[in-house]
């Protein structure tokens, strides 16, 4: 009986640290894995082909304009939620090629995501100018 308890105690002592490692912190970003089971890099570290960047930025500009036309803050925020889908796949390339334009786009995204009509109009206008400037230097 003592031996069983001792083995049970040792088993629990070995299991608990591994179970704590597996706990999910809701505030931490979810890890993703590639085909080989290895962790993938963050979106801002991924380099995309120029054609994909041009398409992503064009979609981003178009959606930013759409967000800015919303007079209702909640509707603007809902539409702005789609911006990341265009930005995430191309942001690493923009950051590498044009760090200043990257920073401007990040600021404009914050304005657009605020839902405030005056901020979304400013964000969309700046976003359009920034995307145009990027695509002039790096056409897809």
C-alpha positions as CSV (number, residue, x, y, z in Angstrom):
1,X,0.0,0.0,0.0
2,X,2.8,2.4,0.9
3,X,4.5,1.6,-2.4
4,X,1.4,2.3,-4.4
5,X,1.0,5.7,-2.7
6,X,4.6,6.5,-3.3
7,X,4.3,5.6,-7.0
8,X,1.1,7.6,-7.2
9,X,2.8,10.6,-5.6
10,X,5.8,10.4,-8.0
11,X,3.4,10.0,-11.0
12,X,1.5,13.1,-9.9
13,X,4.7,15.1,-9.3
14,X,5.8,14.3,-12.9
15,X,2.4,15.0,-14.4
16,X,1.6,18.3,-12.8
17,X,4.4,20.4,-14.4
18,X,3.5,19.1,-17.8
19,X,-0.1,19.9,-17.4
20,X,0.7,23.4,-16.3
21,X,2.7,24.0,-19.4
22,X,-0.3,23.0,-21.5
23,X,-2.6,25.5,-19.8
24,X,-3.9,28.1,-22.2
25,X,-3.5,31.8,-21.2
26,X,-6.5,33.6,-22.8
27,X,-4.5,36.8,-23.0
28,X,-1.6,35.2,-25.0
29,X,-1.9,34.9,-28.7
30,X,-2.6,31.5,-30.0
31,X,0.3,29.5,-31.3
32,X,0.0,28.3,-34.8
33,X,1.9,25.4,-36.4
34,X,3.0,24.8,-39.9
35,X,2.7,21.6,-41.9
36,X,5.7,20.1,-40.2
37,X,4.3,20.9,-36.7
38,X,6.7,23.8,-36.1
39,X,5.7,27.2,-34.9
40,X,5.1,29.7,-37.6
41,X,6.4,33.3,-37.5
42,X,4.3,36.3,-36.6
43,X,2.5,38.1,-39.5
44,X,4.9,41.1,-39.3
45,X,7.8,38.7,-39.9
46,X,6.3,37.1,-43.0
47,X,7.5,38.3,-46.4
48,X,4.9,38.1,-49.1
49,X,5.3,38.4,-52.9
50,X,4.7,41.9,-54.4
51,X,1.5,40.8,-56.2
52,X,0.0,39.6,-52.9
53,X,1.1,42.8,-51.2
54,X,-0.5,44.9,-53.9
55,X,-3.8,43.0,-53.7
56,X,-3.8,43.1,-49.9
57,X,-3.1,46.8,-49.7
58,X,-5.7,47.5,-52.4
59,X,-8.3,45.6,-50.4
60,X,-7.2,47.4,-47.2
61,X,-7.7,50.8,-48.9
62,X,-11.1,49.8,-50.2
63,X,-12.3,48.5,-46.9
64,X,-10.9,51.6,-45.1
65,X,-13.0,53.8,-47.4
66,X,-16.1,51.7,-46.6
67,X,-15.5,51.9,-42.9
68,X,-15.2,55.7,-43.1
69,X,-18.6,56.0,-44.8
70,X,-20.4,54.4,-41.7
71,X,-22.1,57.0,-39.6
72,X,-22.9,54.5,-36.8
73,X,-19.9,53.8,-34.6
74,X,-20.9,50.2,-34.0
75,X,-21.3,49.5,-37.7
76,X,-17.9,51.1,-38.4
77,X,-16.2,48.9,-35.8
78,X,-17.8,45.8,-37.2
79,X,-16.6,46.6,-40.7
80,X,-13.1,47.6,-39.3
81,X,-12.8,44.1,-37.9
82,X,-12.1,42.9,-41.4
83,X,-9.1,45.2,-41.9
84,X,-6.7,42.7,-40.3
85,X,-7.6,40.1,-42.9
86,X,-6.0,42.3,-45.6
87,X,-3.2,43.6,-43.4
88,X,-1.8,40.6,-41.6
89,X,-0.6,38.6,-44.7
90,X,1.3,41.6,-46.1
91,X,2.4,43.7,-43.1
92,X,5.8,42.0,-42.8
93,X,6.7,43.0,-46.4
94,X,5.6,46.5,-45.9
95,X,7.5,46.8,-42.7
96,X,10.7,45.5,-44.3
97,X,10.4,47.6,-47.5
98,X,9.0,50.9,-46.0
99,X,9.1,51.1,-42.2
100,X,7.7,54.6,-42.1
101,X,4.7,53.7,-44.2
102,X,4.2,50.6,-42.1
103,X,4.0,52.8,-39.0
104,X,1.5,55.2,-40.7
105,X,-0.7,52.2,-41.7
106,X,-0.6,50.9,-38.1
107,X,-1.7,54.3,-36.8
108,X,-4.5,54.5,-39.5
109,X,-5.7,51.1,-38.5
110,X,-6.2,52.4,-34.9
111,X,-8.1,55.4,-36.2
112,X,-10.3,53.1,-38.3
113,X,-10.9,50.6,-35.6
114,X,-12.0,53.4,-33.2
115,X,-15.4,53.7,-34.8
116,X,-15.4,57.5,-34.3
117,X,-16.7,59.0,-37.6
118,X,-14.1,61.8,-37.7
119,X,-11.3,59.5,-36.9
120,X,-12.3,56.9,-39.4
121,X,-12.5,59.6,-42.2
122,X,-9.0,60.7,-41.3
123,X,-7.7,57.1,-41.1
124,X,-9.2,56.2,-44.5
125,X,-7.8,59.3,-46.2
126,X,-4.3,58.7,-44.8
127,X,-4.6,55.0,-45.5
128,X,-5.4,55.7,-49.1
129,X,-2.4,58.1,-49.5
130,X,-0.1,55.7,-47.8
131,X,-1.2,52.7,-49.8
132,X,-0.8,54.8,-53.0
133,X,2.7,55.8,-51.9
134,X,3.7,52.3,-51.2
135,X,2.4,50.9,-54.5
136,X,4.1,53.7,-56.4
137,X,7.4,52.5,-55.0
138,X,6.6,48.8,-55.0
139,X,4.1,48.0,-57.8
140,X,2.7,44.5,-57.7
